[in-house]
Amino acid sequence: MLDSDYSVENYVEDLRAIVQVSPNDAQAHYQLGLLLVPRVPDAALIYLEQAAELDEKFSEAANLLQDSLRPSPQTDDPAYT
């Protein structure tokens, strides 16, 4: 559980430091990616993809985010504007 006195930005900074020191830590990449999803989705995708490369159990999360970032084919359809 997250400490309520510790901001999300603090967790992001801590996880970035962990990833720097332990670049093969798939869990740190995954957690950092999840924290970045609402703020910086493109950066989140990079960390989630790295987590998936390090440990395939994280591949589904990376794939789901990647799919959600792709523009919908219906956006060019006048019915959706």
Order of alpha helices (4+ residues) and beta strands (2+ residues): alpha-alpha-alpha-alpha
